[in-house]
Amino acid sequence: MTRIDRKFAALKAEGKKAFVAYVMAGDPDPATSLDLVRRMPAAGVDVIELGLPFTDPMADGPTIQLAGQRALEQGMTLEKTLQMVRDFRQGDDETPIVLMGYYNPIHSRGVDRFLAEASEAGIDGLIVVDLPPEEDDELCLPAQKAGLNFIRLATPTTDDKRLPRVLENTSGFVYYVSITGITGAAEAQASDVAPEVARIKSATDLPVVVGFGVKTPATAQAIAGVADGTVVGSAIVAEIGAGKPVSEVLELIRGLAEGAHRA
């Protein structure tokens, strides 16, 4: 079992839903980013999604695009992101970390080298948004052989014909994208999400967490109430982008986590 598997099993045993928080590695600068990530579990974060900065983040809205630009301007790289995870692991060997990004930096580094380094650093899972199931031989299957979960996105346009292919080699959890389009767009609606989550859960035993469009504790509670957990990214990243101190960002995270955990 990976840390992700253990975390969801523990939450289920406690009757709790998961709160997953996304931040961009190196934003607004490497030291502040590491400080924030180290303090996120104490603020209620069950799983950390760590963005890998990339120059062409096609699935991300302006908020996360700007976060990636800030991180790149601070000199953040794949290698430094892996080191950030190593530094985090010196004080926390329990909280799962999912690296979320695009395939180009991984391909450039070399899949075998990347997977060995990611596993050694303490990364537990990958979300690579530009690799469809048809490309599973490229990274998904090697990642699972290396002991990492490969987490797939399902969307409102993933119909019943497509869904089995999406789920085929997915592990850890399924990430349901609550709205069509880019991150940071419209607000998610539990009434729209509930039947889609039920449809996915009828086809897999994996936990289903819902992201995109979750911005407030009330929405986090509503969405977690119809799923196994919720993800918040843009709302947190926007606070970082506004120059808020780590203490204020953590206050927001704490409120969101409490909302999800009340579900």
N, C-alpha and C positions, 0 to 999 in steps of 0.2 A: 504493500500500500504506500502511496505517496503521501506527503504532508496534506495535499488537497483532499485525498480520500479520507484520511484520518480526521481532518477538520470537519468535513460534512457529516461523517458518521457521529462525531461527538456532538455537533449541533443538533442532529436528528434525535440523539438520545436525550438531549436536554429539552427537546420540543421547541428549539429556536430556529429562526431563519438567519441566513448568512448576510453579512454586510461586506461587500467588496468595494474597495476604494481604489481609484486610478489616479496616479500622478505621473508626470513625465520625469524620467531620470535626468538629473542635472538642472532642473528648473526650480528657482530662478538662477541658481548657481550650484555647483556640486556639493559644497559644504552644507548649505541650507537644505538642499534636497535630501541629503543623507540624514540630517537632524530630524526632519519631518517624518521620513519613512521609519526611522527608529522609534518614534513616539506614537505612530499610528495605531499599533496594536493596543496600547494602553487606553486609547481613545475609543476603542470598540471595533476596530477593523479586524475582520476575520480572515480575509484574503487580500493581499496587496497585489494590484495590477500595476506593473511598472512599465511605462512607455519607453520604447527605444527610439531616440530621436532619429528622424529621417527627413531628407530634403523634399520628398514628394508624397506626403501623407494623404492619399486620395480619399480615404473614408472619414477623415476628420474634418470637423468644422473649424471656423476661424480661431476659436479659443484654444484648441489643442494644437492647431497648426502654429500659432504664435508661441506656445509653450515649447514646441520642438525647435523653433527658430532661436528662442532664448537659450535653450540648452546647447544647441550647436554653436552659437556665438560664444558660449562659455567654454567651448572646447570639448564638449561631451562626445564620447565615441562609444562604440560597442565595447571595446576593451575597458573603458572607464566605467561603463554601466555594470559590467561583470564584477569589477573591483568593488563597486558600491554594494553589490549583493554580498560579496565576501565580507566587507566591513560590517554590514547589517548582521550577518550570521554569527559574528563574534559574540553578539549579545542576545541573539534570538535564533534558536534552532527549531522553533515550532511553527511560526507563522508562515503559511504558504505564500510564495511569490510566483506570480505568473508574468512572464515577459510578453508584452503586447507590441506588435509592430509589423514591419513589412519584410519581405523576403530578401530584398537586395543586399542589405548589410550582412545577413547570414550567409547568403550565397558567396559574397565577396570574401568572407573569412574562410569559407570551406565548411560544408555541413558537418563532416566528421570532427573537425577541430572545434567548431562552435559547440556541438553537442557535448563533447568531452569537457570543455571549459565551463559550459553552462551547468552541467551536472555537478562538477567539482565546486563551482561557486556557490551553489545552493538554490538554483532556480528549479521550480517544481513543475511548471507547465508553460506552454507556449500558445499564444493566439497570434496567428500570422494571417492577416486579413486578405492578402492578395494571393493565397494559394488555395484554389478550389479542391474538392475531393478528387477530381480527376488527376491531380498532381500529388497524391498521397505518397507515392514512392520517393518523391523529391525530399521531403522533410518529415511528414507525419509519421510514417512507419519507422524510419530511423530514430526519430525522437522517442517513440514508445519503446523501442528496443534498448534505448539508452536510459530508460526509467523515468522519462518525462511524460506528463500528460499532454496530449494535443487537443486543445479545446476549440470546438467549431462553433461558428455563428449560424443561428437560424434566424430568419427574418419573416416579416409578414408576407413576403412573396415566395417563401419556401412551401410549395404545395405538397399534397400527399404523395405525389409521384417522386418528387425530389427529396423529401425528408429522409427516407431510408438511406439514400446515398450519403447525405450529410452526416447522419448518425453512425454510419458503418464503422469508422475507425476513431470516432470521438471518444475521449476519456476524461476523467476528472469531473467535468460538468458541461452542460450545454449552455451557451450564452445566447439568450433570445433577445434580439434587437427589436425593441418595442415599436419603433416607428421606421418608416422608410426614409432614406436620406442620410445625411451626415450627422456626426455627433453634435450635441448642443442645440439641436433644433427644437421641435415642438415638445410639449410636456406629455409624458406617458399617461395613459388612462387605464386604470385597473380593469374597467369593464371591457375594454378592447383586448387587453392582454390575457385575461383569465381563460377564454376558450382556446387561445393559441397555446398557452402553457399546458392545458389539459390535453390538447392534441399531441403535443410533443411527448408528454409523460406517458401517454398510452403506447408510445412506440419505443420507449427506453426506460431503463431503471436509473439512469443518471440524474443527479439533481439538475434542475433548470433554474438559472438565475436570469434576471431581466435587467437590461441596461438601456441607455439612451433615453433622455427626456426625464430623468429623475433629479429633481433640483431642491426639494424641500423634505423635511422630516415627515410631513403628512403624506407626501407622494411615496417616499421610501416605505412607509408603513403600509400604504394601500397596495403597492406593487408586491412587496414581500408577502403580503397576505394572500396573494393568489399564485405565488411561486415558492421556490426554495430559498430565495434571497434576491437581493437587488444590488446593482452596481451604480456607483456615482462617480463621474469623472469630470465633466465640464464645469459643474458648479464649484468643485474644489479647485480646479486649475484656474478658474476665473479669479478666485480670491488670491491665489499665488501671483497671477498676472497683474493684479491691482496693487501689488506691493505689500499685502497684509503680512504682519509678522507671523511666525510659525504658531504662536500661541492662539492667534485669532483663527487661523486655518484649522487648527485642532479643535477649536470650539465648534466650528461648523461641522467638522467630521463627527464629533461626539454627538451632536444633535441628530445628524442623519443616521448614525449607527443606532441611537436609541429608538428612532422611528422604526427602523427595520426590525429591531429586536422586540418591539412591542407587538409585531404582527402575529 
